[in-house]
Amino acid sequence: MKRSIDWSLWFLIVSGVLVSIILNLGVFKWALTIVTSEGWTGFDERSRLRFDFGMLVSLFHFGLFTLLALFHYKWKNGLLNLRQSKTLVISLIVIISLIIYAGVVLLEGYFFNEYSIVGKRIQADYFLWNSLPVAAIAIAEAYFIILFKKVKASELEKAQLQEEKSNAQLAALKEQISPHFFFNTLSSLSTIVRNEKKEVGLEFIQELSKMYRYTLASERQELVELKEELTFVNAYLFIMHKRFGDKLICEMDIPELYLKKKVPPMSVQLLIENATQHNIITKTSPLTIKITVEDSMLSVENNLQVKEESEGLGLGLQNLTNRYSLIAEQDIVILKNQTTFKVKLPLL
């Protein structure tokens, strides 16, 4: 597995360069004052010494920034892993930070005074206070990056946990479908065995086995093509027609261009099942189900003739609503009036 690049280190280095230059702009301006007053011909030895002084101070500041930033961003982790009290660990971090700061400042003062960079001795307190802003910015930036990465990691962890939660909820919803569907198909089979010939029962079982192959094949899929779902629906309607005969009418008109669109597995079947469970189905009052496409959504509509007592388990529509919410963060549309009941499913 390829390791990702830690851009934070490059960010610290670039920041060190910029901070070192910006904080020493006054020194470079001091070097150019002679040039400004006397023209470019005035860029003499004094200007060159001042400019060299600015460059060298910037270099020492960059070294101080880099050492302190890297120590607080990364190197101190070794101390944090020690099995010691927090007070001791924090004390060690502070002491090491002071040693780094004092060491760079003393080295800077020794270097400039030993080699007389500007031709005169510079007081030690100049380097002490001049380097303080660099140290403060370096430490602050290191902890800002640590905080930023923790926030990003926390957001990523929350997103992963939410995804795992959604997957678990979706799996639970899928598990609801199988026993629900199994209960109702067994109920239909029971009716056929009592009232029909043996051959009809065998044919019913064969079609039922085809349907269960579909349910098993789509068990791990969040979405299936509409064409596959409608093939399953036709097999389901075959079983329903064995139960209800011409008392159940289903009209299907789906343009071919929508057949490659996707829906959750068994979503259309759930709506047909919902219609048969909650409505009166008789020869004088047949149930008519129309499956069409409206406004780029799959529409399943039936005439409304509600039973006083439903035989269903009441899981269908709520299950479908939850699945669409989890899979696509979209809502199904439910339209009801005195004569019709319609559900529209987003095609994904």
Secondary structure, 3 states (H helix, E strand, C coil): CCCCCCHHHHHHHHHHHHHHHHCCHHHHHHHHHHHHHHCHHHCCHHHHHHHHHHHHHHHHHHHHHHHHHHHHHHHCHHHHCCCCCHHHHHHHHHHHHHHHHHHHHHHHHHHHHHCCCCCCCCCHHHHHHHCHHHHHHHHHHHHHHHHHHHHHHHHHHHHHHHHHHHHHHHHHHHHHHHHHHHHHHHHHHHHHHHHCCHHHHHHHHHHHHHHHHHHHHCCCCCCEEHHHHHHHHHHHHHHHHHHHHHHEEEEECCCHHHCCCEECCCHHHHHHHHHHHHECCCCCCCEEEEEEEECCEEEEEEECCECCCCCCCCCHHHHHHHHHHHHHCCCCEEEECCCEEEEEEECC
